[in-house]
Amino acid sequence: MTNRYEQRYLIGLAHRLATRFQARSVVALELSNWTEEQDLGFSWDPELDHFKRRGVPSEVWDDLCVQIAHQQARAPRVRPDALARNISALTSHMGLSQDEEQIFALAIRAARSGPVKSLCGTLTDEARLPVEDAVVHLTGLSPARVRKALAHSGRLMVSGLLQFEKLPVSGLGLLSSERLLVALEPPSRGLEDILGRLFSSQEPASVAWEDFDHLGPGRDFAVRLLQGAIKRREKGVNILLHGVPGTGKTEFCKALAARLGASLHAVGETDDDGDEPSRFERLQQLRLGQRLLAGQGNSIILFDEMEDLFPGLDDGLFGLSMRRSGSKVHMNRLIETNPVPTLWTTNSIGDCDPAFLRRISFTLELRTPPVSVRARVWQKLAKHHQVPLPQDICLELAHCMEDAPALADSALRAARIARGGAEDVTLAAKAISCAVRGGHTPSISPSGWRFDLDLANADHDLSLITERFVACGPANTGGLCLSGPPGTGKSAFARYLAERLHMPVLERRASDLLDRYVGGSERNIADAFAEARDTGAFLVFDEADSLLGSREGASHRWEISQVNEMLTWMENHPLPFACTTNLVDQLDPATVRRFNLRVGFLPLSIEQRQACFRRFFRTDPPAGLRALDQLTPGDFAVVARRITLLGITQPEAIMTELRREQASKPNTRNPIGFLAAS
């Protein structure tokens, strides 16, 4: 049912058409038929069926025009309805002209099911009027003014408020987004309601600002940049956040907005029906958000997965590169003039066009947080999901999995749904981590012995090295080459040094860095050094012989470039790092001058073996321990776990397991099952 304001609005539309068209015209016939079905304050039923071919007779048309004019003159002015008030509030906020507001109001009412839509449909469908001509006749504006208002560079189109509908045309032929139509309808009352329904604010961050300490100065610079942009209403302020999936890019955006006390609005996440949006729909929502939120003064826009929007290269059919559609020039201008500060996120900065990157105000890479932060995130998320997870389990999970915080949230949620505990959390986390790594099981750090200088045998004084590292500080220590048989404590000593220097550990294995694509390994190596530098971490390369193998025997160019990349970064890295290897003889000769120290780790001495026996097994060692001269601390840790599993307690049975460990070593003097006389 039409209200009094809409009835007056309909009479105004009919009056403009009646004064512009003659009898016998198609528009005259369609207006007569339309008037029969509407409540315009007078009845109209001229029985024109036998006149259809020849149109409305002059006397009938004149009668209709007189009645419409009379109703137009006598209709009282009434207060605008809720839709009209909302349209006025929105157009005033966006600074639209009176012409633009009048056309926008017509388009909005024509997009709704009702008399305005049916009238517009008769003009564009039955009378075959072009859209611009229909707007001219319905608004009474001159063709030049309508053309200017509907130009592609005009505010109605650039802002995303309206767009021309593609064939087939229904209604007026000017479309607005369904989301905007819903936002303008009651119960919305005023601009705040409209914006609230268009751009729902994000949920609060599940992590704290302090959980992003590892981002370093870049985190605080992003705050100051956005503060200045909001305060001075600077245009063209954009921050790009990049990093592998799950590193917390969206959560950081939430924390950043909370830090500023600003509202964060995500745009382009769904289409009007809640489904997957097209590139055009994402772009339209972005433009609309920029225009509508510009006057709010304390708003930030979030555009996730920006690679959907910007032209770039995609893998097409048979792996051939194909360029995505879209105008680079248009997008470049968009980010040069955006009035609302915008946060963009992407998983890979390598897909970004350099022309786009040059226009970005600041970029910040989000990497996997250090162990301390990951442990804190596990604790917070466990509390949030109400899953009982002891602090030591949180720390163990943080140590053994370098995966992003999003993995912790998924694992804890799964455990909560299954009504499980710590075991289920660990099971789910390992399964998800395995899937993320392409089916490879995540490497779990051994939970054995804590490094003890007295239980490590090396060709250098490890105590003196530790004291000198602490005295000189991180900036003056350089690199370490730690070599020796497995289990001698090479990696444990590197972590011990980092602990004494109060530095987080960034551990990378060869399997983490080697890539099957050309150039991928070099990029991963560079990223590891850069991450250690940016986060102030002690970088440890395990299995370094796979990364620094001699170039003399290399049969592929990528093997040489990989070693070159390692050597270059090792020479220029400003912080301490360590390379561990079991095959020091296979390292490239050029590595000699890249290490400040080369430390060889050896099997334990008899005194150390006896001390290890007492430490791990809580009893005095048998005499036969003297003959097992190839044992390492790692061997004792392995046997300690094994005897716990098997329930072994007798010293001689423990010795049998230690002999197995010695016999399994290469070049051992004792075959399995035999023991040399002591």
Legacy VTK file of the C-alpha trace (Angstrom):
# vtk DataFile Version 3.0
C-alpha trace
ASCII
DATASET POLYDATA
POINTS 678 float
0.000 0.000 0.000
1.346 3.430 -0.941
1.642 6.072 1.762
0.583 9.695 1.255
4.103 10.826 0.384
4.557 8.109 -2.218
1.119 8.879 -3.666
2.161 12.505 -4.186
5.465 11.276 -5.658
3.572 9.079 -8.158
1.290 11.951 -9.164
4.378 14.081 -9.833
5.851 11.401 -12.128
2.547 11.003 -13.989
2.159 14.797 -14.382
5.593 15.164 -15.982
4.817 12.422 -18.484
1.364 13.876 -19.232
2.864 17.245 -20.134
5.559 15.750 -22.395
3.690 13.256 -24.586
0.782 13.491 -27.028
-2.290 11.356 -27.505
-1.867 8.271 -29.694
1.733 7.841 -28.393
2.836 4.604 -26.800
3.633 6.441 -23.571
0.096 7.868 -23.459
-1.386 4.389 -23.747
0.942 2.907 -21.134
0.366 5.797 -18.709
-3.397 5.337 -19.067
-3.134 1.607 -18.379
-0.807 2.229 -15.410
-3.129 4.869 -13.909
-6.029 2.393 -13.897
-4.110 0.207 -11.443
-2.927 2.960 -9.095
-4.445 4.922 -6.243
-3.729 8.490 -7.331
-6.760 10.036 -5.634
-9.148 9.659 -8.569
-10.619 6.747 -10.515
-9.694 6.094 -14.116
-11.310 3.403 -16.318
-11.679 4.648 -19.919
-12.361 1.251 -21.607
-9.608 1.636 -24.201
-9.336 -1.975 -25.383
-10.722 -1.207 -28.879
-8.314 1.748 -29.204
-5.103 -0.224 -28.540
-3.917 -0.283 -32.111
-4.543 3.421 -32.679
-3.595 4.591 -29.176
-5.454 6.859 -26.754
-7.909 9.229 -28.448
-7.225 12.934 -27.950
-10.357 13.584 -25.885
-9.556 10.680 -23.533
-5.924 11.766 -23.191
-6.930 15.364 -22.518
-9.318 14.170 -19.811
-6.552 12.154 -18.142
-4.092 15.067 -18.314
-6.678 17.395 -16.721
-7.368 14.978 -13.874
-3.642 14.412 -13.217
-2.989 18.185 -13.256
-5.920 18.811 -10.927
-4.696 16.158 -8.507
-1.159 17.584 -8.697
-2.473 21.049 -7.792
-4.712 19.952 -4.930
-2.451 17.332 -3.348
-1.241 18.707 -0.006
2.424 18.753 0.883
3.188 15.956 3.294
6.153 14.994 5.400
8.648 12.775 3.493
8.372 9.097 4.332
11.156 7.142 6.059
12.722 6.071 2.752
12.830 9.631 1.452
14.418 10.848 4.697
17.054 8.118 4.540
17.836 8.921 0.916
18.188 12.596 1.811
20.497 11.803 4.742
22.713 9.617 2.575
22.940 11.998 -0.385
23.612 14.941 1.928
26.415 12.976 3.621
27.983 12.253 0.236
27.604 15.821 -0.988
25.423 14.985 -3.991
23.791 17.787 -5.961
20.014 18.231 -6.151
20.010 16.693 -9.641
21.961 13.657 -8.416
19.710 13.267 -5.381
16.564 13.399 -7.530
17.897 10.774 -9.946
19.156 8.568 -7.088
15.760 8.716 -5.334
14.017 7.732 -8.584
16.407 4.815 -9.111
15.956 3.556 -5.538
12.143 3.626 -5.740
12.260 2.042 -9.195
14.386 -0.801 -7.823
11.654 -1.742 -5.332
8.657 -3.790 -6.344
5.794 -1.358 -6.689
4.167 1.337 -8.830
7.356 3.300 -9.562
9.050 0.178 -10.900
6.068 -0.748 -13.070
5.860 2.806 -14.480
9.560 2.872 -15.292
9.255 -0.571 -16.847
6.548 0.597 -19.247
8.795 3.415 -20.436
11.931 1.343 -21.001
10.188 -1.910 -21.989
7.001 -1.026 -23.858
7.822 2.483 -25.058
11.468 1.496 -25.719
12.853 4.699 -24.263
16.601 4.776 -23.514
17.421 4.956 -19.806
18.630 8.554 -19.956
15.498 9.649 -21.851
13.256 7.928 -19.308
15.095 9.753 -16.486
14.690 13.068 -18.342
10.923 12.629 -18.687
10.371 11.365 -15.125
12.496 14.008 -13.354
11.859 16.977 -15.616
15.593 17.701 -15.813
17.234 18.724 -19.064
19.047 16.043 -21.097
22.386 17.766 -20.474
21.909 17.728 -16.697
20.872 14.066 -16.702
23.816 13.147 -18.922
26.213 14.911 -16.549
24.738 13.234 -13.451
24.887 9.765 -15.025
28.363 10.121 -16.542
30.764 7.291 -15.719
33.028 9.845 -14.019
30.133 11.304 -12.008
29.659 10.746 -8.311
26.663 8.430 -8.683
28.658 5.946 -10.744
32.150 6.383 -9.264
30.843 5.965 -5.720
29.101 2.708 -6.598
25.662 4.072 -5.662
24.292 3.284 -9.119
25.244 1.344 -12.221
23.632 0.828 -15.589
21.857 -2.506 -15.858
22.861 -4.796 -18.704
20.206 -6.255 -20.989
17.506 -7.317 -20.480
16.384 -4.076 -18.815
13.831 -4.291 -16.037
12.442 -1.227 -14.341
14.406 1.952 -14.899
17.675 0.301 -15.954
19.684 1.939 -13.147
20.684 -0.493 -10.428
21.840 -0.074 -6.868
23.248 -2.859 -4.731
20.723 -4.968 -2.868
22.648 -4.285 0.325
22.166 -0.532 -0.106
18.455 -0.974 -0.859
17.992 -2.949 2.343
20.006 -0.415 4.340
17.822 2.474 3.137
14.542 0.774 4.012
12.922 1.130 7.426
13.598 0.388 10.217
16.766 2.323 9.319
16.424 5.869 10.573
19.241 8.203 9.694
22.825 7.916 8.543
24.138 5.879 11.478
21.586 3.130 10.895
22.317 3.082 7.165
26.072 2.793 7.639
25.595 0.207 10.370
23.600 -2.045 8.041
25.947 -1.478 5.103
29.238 -2.023 6.902
29.052 -4.189 9.972
31.936 -3.602 12.367
34.395 -6.424 12.954
34.384 -8.638 16.043
37.011 -7.747 18.673
40.465 -9.263 18.186
41.106 -12.590 19.906
44.736 -11.602 20.588
46.255 -8.640 22.407
48.377 -5.813 21.076
51.373 -7.206 22.968
51.087 -10.442 20.979
52.441 -8.520 17.993
55.615 -7.311 19.716
57.611 -9.486 17.309
56.668 -7.142 14.448
59.116 -4.628 15.883
59.077 -0.898 15.058
56.831 -1.481 12.047
53.876 -2.213 14.313
54.130 1.120 16.130
54.829 3.050 12.924
51.554 1.707 11.469
49.720 3.148 14.488
51.324 6.568 14.104
50.680 6.585 10.342
46.970 5.879 10.776
46.690 8.351 13.645
48.038 11.123 11.428
45.848 10.103 8.491
42.660 10.136 10.575
43.486 13.362 12.400
44.466 15.354 9.293
42.056 13.562 6.924
44.900 12.650 4.599
43.948 10.983 1.320
45.690 8.024 -0.274
46.857 6.344 2.969
47.144 2.571 2.452
48.921 -0.112 4.496
49.666 -3.516 2.969
49.943 -6.496 5.337
51.426 -9.623 3.809
52.396 -13.060 5.086
51.546 -16.718 4.774
47.959 -17.737 5.620
47.125 -17.817 9.314
49.845 -15.473 10.585
47.208 -13.131 12.007
46.867 -10.417 9.374
43.169 -9.871 9.989
43.597 -10.158 13.763
46.348 -7.532 13.611
43.984 -5.215 11.717
41.426 -5.624 14.514
44.048 -5.000 17.186
45.321 -1.976 15.265
41.859 -0.431 15.042
41.248 -1.096 18.740
44.571 0.566 19.562
43.446 3.666 17.668
39.905 3.601 19.029
38.671 3.515 15.423
35.909 1.468 13.825
37.073 -1.194 11.345
34.824 -1.986 8.389
35.489 -4.980 6.135
34.262 -4.546 2.569
33.994 -6.880 -0.382
33.631 -10.123 1.586
30.247 -11.238 0.201
27.839 -10.182 -2.503
24.374 -8.834 -1.724
23.020 -12.346 -1.230
25.830 -13.429 1.099
27.532 -15.468 -1.630
30.954 -15.217 -3.231
31.389 -11.732 -4.723
32.787 -11.052 -8.186
35.686 -8.705 -8.779
33.226 -6.006 -9.869
31.115 -6.441 -6.730
34.193 -6.215 -4.489
35.296 -3.073 -6.313
31.833 -1.536 -6.063
31.682 -2.163 -2.312
35.139 -0.660 -1.873
34.203 2.502 -3.752
30.931 2.781 -1.849
32.713 2.301 1.461
35.281 4.969 0.627
32.547 7.465 -0.229
30.168 6.695 2.615
32.734 6.403 5.413
34.773 9.425 4.339
32.859 11.796 6.570
32.901 9.597 9.659
36.368 10.747 10.648
37.321 7.726 12.729
36.915 4.806 10.358
39.308 2.348 8.744
38.495 0.053 5.814
39.775 -3.526 5.644
40.091 -5.224 2.259
41.149 -8.865 2.707
42.699 -10.988 -0.065
43.438 -7.998 -2.298
44.871 -10.183 -5.087
41.251 -10.726 -6.220
40.949 -7.058 -7.081
44.172 -6.037 -8.734
45.203 -7.140 -12.214
48.032 -9.637 -12.164
49.137 -13.006 -13.459
47.152 -16.169 -12.888
47.950 -19.719 -13.893
45.686 -20.401 -16.819
45.018 -23.513 -18.869
47.955 -25.976 -18.918
49.843 -23.710 -16.474
50.158 -20.851 -18.976
50.200 -17.399 -17.378
47.134 -15.294 -18.093
46.514 -11.686 -17.078
43.506 -10.976 -14.947
41.034 -8.450 -16.273
40.870 -4.924 -14.954
42.359 -1.510 -15.466
45.647 -0.887 -13.690
45.274 2.857 -14.240
41.856 2.883 -12.583
43.111 0.935 -9.585
46.210 3.118 -9.243
44.047 6.235 -9.147
41.737 4.575 -6.637
44.489 4.080 -4.066
45.958 7.527 -4.692
42.757 9.315 -3.708
40.998 7.076 -1.164
39.654 9.354 1.609
39.430 6.568 4.214
42.685 4.877 5.401
42.652 1.346 4.030
44.303 -1.864 5.243
45.009 -4.389 2.492
46.021 -8.008 3.107
47.586 -10.582 0.823
49.294 -13.931 1.293
52.090 -13.222 -1.171
53.562 -9.837 -1.963
55.191 -11.414 -4.996
51.845 -11.304 -6.809
51.544 -7.526 -6.389
52.204 -5.223 -9.294
55.166 -2.872 -8.625
53.032 0.062 -9.783
50.610 -0.716 -6.950
53.364 -1.180 -4.363
54.862 2.222 -5.206
51.581 3.832 -4.173
51.327 2.020 -0.847
52.119 4.165 2.186
53.636 1.319 4.218
54.045 -2.452 4.029
54.385 -4.811 6.973
55.143 -8.521 6.831
53.488 -10.733 9.423
55.594 -13.774 10.204
55.002 -16.682 12.523
55.350 -15.334 16.087
58.214 -16.496 18.351
57.752 -19.284 20.897
56.862 -16.984 23.794
54.072 -15.327 21.819
52.793 -18.635 20.441
52.616 -20.081 23.962
50.672 -17.028 25.146
48.271 -17.344 22.206
47.693 -21.039 22.990
46.843 -20.118 26.577
44.439 -17.328 25.595
42.674 -19.366 22.954
42.389 -22.353 25.297
40.669 -20.106 27.824
38.435 -18.654 25.099
37.346 -22.113 23.925
37.100 -23.370 27.525
39.445 -26.280 26.842
41.601 -27.323 29.826
45.173 -26.941 28.566
47.971 -26.804 31.167
50.627 -24.141 30.768
53.382 -26.680 30.161
51.380 -28.240 27.302
50.890 -24.773 25.767
54.628 -24.207 25.920
55.375 -27.636 24.440
52.950 -27.060 21.553
54.472 -23.650 20.904
57.962 -25.169 20.858
57.217 -28.112 18.628
55.009 -26.342 16.086
56.004 -23.169 14.327
52.633 -22.951 12.633
50.612 -19.751 12.631
48.217 -18.856 15.502
45.199 -19.684 13.317
46.146 -23.360 13.621
45.839 -23.148 17.412
42.346 -21.685 17.114
41.217 -24.437 14.727
42.682 -27.231 16.873
41.171 -25.896 20.094
37.784 -25.401 18.479
37.821 -29.003 17.233
38.728 -30.247 20.714
35.937 -28.167 22.268
33.341 -29.561 19.867
34.575 -33.093 20.589
34.551 -32.308 24.339
38.181 -33.360 24.512
41.248 -32.269 26.430
44.959 -31.751 25.904
45.447 -35.027 24.017
42.762 -34.136 21.489
44.190 -30.640 21.055
47.629 -32.080 20.308
46.147 -34.648 17.928
44.145 -32.020 16.018
47.046 -29.558 15.905
49.434 -32.140 14.481
46.881 -33.237 11.887
46.211 -29.684 10.704
49.919 -28.885 10.695
50.574 -31.972 8.588
47.921 -30.880 6.078
49.302 -27.334 5.904
52.755 -28.752 5.144
51.463 -30.711 2.186
51.091 -34.001 4.030
54.466 -33.889 5.784
54.446 -34.574 9.497
55.667 -31.542 11.487
59.021 -31.973 13.133
58.739 -32.270 16.893
61.547 -30.919 19.037
62.913 -33.509 21.430
61.728 -33.122 24.973
64.846 -34.714 26.428
67.633 -33.261 28.473
68.281 -29.600 29.065
71.695 -28.548 27.774
74.466 -28.829 30.356
77.963 -27.571 29.586
79.429 -30.363 31.702
77.726 -33.019 29.582
78.982 -31.782 26.214
82.368 -32.702 24.747
83.855 -30.284 22.200
87.232 -29.246 20.814
86.702 -25.731 22.220
85.898 -24.526 25.703
82.116 -24.105 25.496
82.005 -22.262 28.812
84.500 -19.673 27.546
82.603 -19.288 24.248
79.397 -18.665 26.170
81.017 -16.050 28.406
82.514 -14.204 25.420
79.209 -14.219 23.506
77.411 -12.741 26.504
80.159 -10.151 27.068
80.336 -9.040 23.417
76.591 -8.900 22.867
74.494 -10.032 19.877
75.835 -7.431 17.459
79.480 -8.557 17.631
79.440 -12.324 17.711
79.011 -13.480 14.104
78.412 -17.026 12.944
79.135 -20.431 14.452
79.750 -23.713 12.666
78.802 -26.576 14.991
79.791 -29.995 13.643
79.851 -33.512 14.983
77.890 -36.784 15.146
74.128 -36.741 15.791
73.091 -36.282 19.418
76.279 -34.536 20.574
74.328 -31.377 21.471
75.025 -29.040 18.546
71.509 -27.595 18.223
71.019 -27.684 21.986
74.160 -25.586 22.473
72.930 -23.038 19.897
69.631 -22.738 21.764
71.527 -22.466 25.044
73.583 -19.577 23.650
70.427 -17.828 22.477
68.921 -18.213 25.925
72.019 -16.698 27.556
71.844 -13.797 25.079
68.108 -13.359 25.836
67.287 -13.864 22.163
64.403 -15.882 20.682
65.446 -18.832 18.527
64.523 -19.067 14.864
65.321 -22.623 13.779
65.255 -23.633 10.124
65.928 -27.093 8.725
67.021 -27.818 5.204
63.621 -29.374 4.521
61.972 -26.055 5.456
64.061 -24.083 2.968
64.650 -26.299 -0.047
62.068 -25.648 -2.762
61.320 -27.641 -5.880
60.931 -24.477 -7.974
63.901 -22.556 -9.356
64.655 -19.584 -7.129
62.391 -20.812 -4.340
65.204 -22.023 -2.074
67.084 -18.742 -2.451
63.962 -16.802 -1.552
63.347 -18.974 1.520
66.945 -18.504 2.665
66.666 -14.738 2.269
63.361 -14.736 4.160
64.896 -16.687 7.061
67.777 -14.223 7.478
65.435 -11.247 7.075
63.024 -12.616 9.669
65.847 -13.209 12.155
67.127 -9.691 11.580
63.699 -8.057 11.923
62.720 -10.007 15.041
66.149 -10.002 16.726
66.298 -13.797 16.737
69.208 -16.224 16.977
69.068 -18.063 13.643
69.913 -21.783 13.652
70.307 -23.785 10.434
70.097 -27.544 10.989
71.518 -29.889 8.322
73.557 -26.994 6.934
75.521 -29.333 4.638
72.388 -29.500 2.449
72.513 -25.718 2.064
76.274 -25.153 1.953
77.527 -28.176 0.025
80.735 -27.750 -1.976
80.125 -26.046 -5.328
82.977 -27.936 -6.941
80.867 -31.048 -7.392
77.628 -29.221 -8.242
75.931 -30.461 -11.410
73.130 -27.847 -11.550
73.218 -24.062 -11.596
70.593 -23.831 -8.865
72.921 -25.707 -6.475
75.549 -23.023 -6.992
73.110 -20.100 -6.667
71.706 -21.608 -3.479
75.152 -21.732 -1.856
75.914 -18.225 -3.119
72.727 -16.928 -1.487
73.657 -18.522 1.844
77.206 -17.174 1.750
76.083 -13.648 0.902
73.609 -13.488 3.761
76.032 -15.097 6.220
78.607 -12.426 5.493
76.219 -9.522 6.010
73.937 -10.793 8.754
74.187 -8.432 11.780
73.173 -10.965 14.457
74.567 -14.284 15.699
73.630 -17.436 13.815
74.687 -21.070 13.891
74.934 -23.808 11.275
74.911 -27.404 12.496
76.121 -30.321 10.402
77.116 -33.960 10.700
79.205 -33.713 7.522
81.556 -30.780 7.990
83.950 -32.102 5.330
81.276 -31.603 2.670
80.861 -27.850 3.300
82.008 -25.430 0.621
85.537 -24.098 1.305
84.238 -20.516 1.157
82.334 -21.081 4.394
85.582 -20.926 6.398
85.757 -17.140 6.496
81.973 -16.776 7.066
82.210 -18.364 10.526
83.862 -16.627 13.446
84.124 -19.981 15.213
84.102 -23.627 14.094
83.365 -25.956 16.986
83.582 -29.730 16.694
81.388 -31.790 19.022
82.650 -35.231 20.043
81.241 -38.321 21.765
81.263 -38.152 25.537
84.371 -38.853 27.603
84.194 -41.668 30.158
83.648 -39.196 32.971
80.803 -37.566 31.057
79.266 -40.940 30.192
79.249 -41.877 33.848
77.693 -38.534 34.771
75.017 -39.006 32.088
74.232 -42.498 33.378
73.645 -41.125 36.868
71.642 -38.155 35.503
69.287 -40.142 33.272
68.947 -43.453 35.129
69.394 -42.425 38.791
71.910 -45.191 39.548
75.648 -45.867 39.387
77.025 -46.963 35.991
78.326 -50.517 35.424
81.975 -51.047 34.484
81.067 -51.939 30.901
80.178 -48.311 30.180
83.895 -47.578 29.628
83.873 -49.545 26.337
80.971 -47.557 24.826
83.125 -44.673 23.663
80.810 -43.385 20.882
77.832 -42.473 23.038
76.377 -38.968 23.015
73.915 -37.126 25.307
71.239 -37.773 22.688
71.785 -41.516 23.006
71.195 -41.382 26.743
67.999 -39.336 26.194
66.690 -41.876 23.649
67.424 -44.840 25.925
65.837 -43.063 28.889
62.568 -42.729 26.974
62.797 -46.349 25.768
63.304 -47.917 29.177
60.423 -45.874 30.560
58.230 -47.262 27.803
59.448 -50.877 28.339
59.547 -50.683 32.127
63.293 -51.528 32.311
65.016 -50.765 35.629
68.044 -53.107 35.920
71.454 -51.478 35.106
72.536 -54.401 32.901
69.331 -54.195 30.876
69.938 -50.467 30.467
73.466 -51.243 29.284
72.031 -53.586 26.641
70.009 -50.685 25.216
73.054 -48.388 25.260
75.047 -51.041 23.377
72.301 -51.078 20.750
72.732 -47.336 20.300
76.501 -47.616 19.930
76.239 -50.567 17.525
73.892 -48.611 15.255
76.466 -45.868 14.653
78.541 -45.882 11.446
82.127 -47.116 11.743
81.466 -48.540 15.177
84.038 -50.976 16.496
81.511 -53.368 18.009
79.012 -55.344 15.917
75.559 -55.902 17.351
75.510 -58.544 20.060
79.212 -58.373 21.003
81.062 -56.254 23.524
84.820 -55.757 23.712
86.445 -56.735 26.943
86.813 -53.884 29.369
LINES 1 679
678 0 1 2 3 4 5 6 7 8 9 10 11 12 13 14 15 16 17 18 19 20 21 22 23 24 25 26 27 28 29 30 31 32 33 34 35 36 37 38 39 40 41 42 43 44 45 46 47 48 49 50 51 52 53 54 55 56 57 58 59 60 61 62 63 64 65 66 67 68 69 70 71 72 73 74 75 76 77 78 79 80 81 82 83 84 85 86 87 88 89 90 91 92 93 94 95 96 97 98 99 100 101 102 103 104 105 106 107 108 109 110 111 112 113 114 115 116 117 118 119 120 121 122 123 124 125 126 127 128 129 130 131 132 133 134 135 136 137 138 139 140 141 142 143 144 145 146 147 148 149 150 151 152 153 154 155 156 157 158 159 160 161 162 163 164 165 166 167 168 169 170 171 172 173 174 175 176 177 178 179 180 181 182 183 184 185 186 187 188 189 190 191 192 193 194 195 196 197 198 199 200 201 202 203 204 205 206 207 208 209 210 211 212 213 214 215 216 217 218 219 220 221 222 223 224 225 226 227 228 229 230 231 232 233 234 235 236 237 238 239 240 241 242 243 244 245 246 247 248 249 250 251 252 253 254 255 256 257 258 259 260 261 262 263 264 265 266 267 268 269 270 271 272 273 274 275 276 277 278 279 280 281 282 283 284 285 286 287 288 289 290 291 292 293 294 295 296 297 298 299 300 301 302 303 304 305 306 307 308 309 310 311 312 313 314 315 316 317 318 319 320 321 322 323 324 325 326 327 328 329 330 331 332 333 334 335 336 337 338 339 340 341 342 343 344 345 346 347 348 349 350 351 352 353 354 355 356 357 358 359 360 361 362 363 364 365 366 367 368 369 370 371 372 373 374 375 376 377 378 379 380 381 382 383 384 385 386 387 388 389 390 391 392 393 394 395 396 397 398 399 400 401 402 403 404 405 406 407 408 409 410 411 412 413 414 415 416 417 418 419 420 421 422 423 424 425 426 427 428 429 430 431 432 433 434 435 436 437 438 439 440 441 442 443 444 445 446 447 448 449 450 451 452 453 454 455 456 457 458 459 460 461 462 463 464 465 466 467 468 469 470 471 472 473 474 475 476 477 478 479 480 481 482 483 484 485 486 487 488 489 490 491 492 493 494 495 496 497 498 499 500 501 502 503 504 505 506 507 508 509 510 511 512 513 514 515 516 517 518 519 520 521 522 523 524 525 526 527 528 529 530 531 532 533 534 535 536 537 538 539 540 541 542 543 544 545 546 547 548 549 550 551 552 553 554 555 556 557 558 559 560 561 562 563 564 565 566 567 568 569 570 571 572 573 574 575 576 577 578 579 580 581 582 583 584 585 586 587 588 589 590 591 592 593 594 595 596 597 598 599 600 601 602 603 604 605 606 607 608 609 610 611 612 613 614 615 616 617 618 619 620 621 622 623 624 625 626 627 628 629 630 631 632 633 634 635 636 637 638 639 640 641 642 643 644 645 646 647 648 649 650 651 652 653 654 655 656 657 658 659 660 661 662 663 664 665 666 667 668 669 670 671 672 673 674 675 676 677
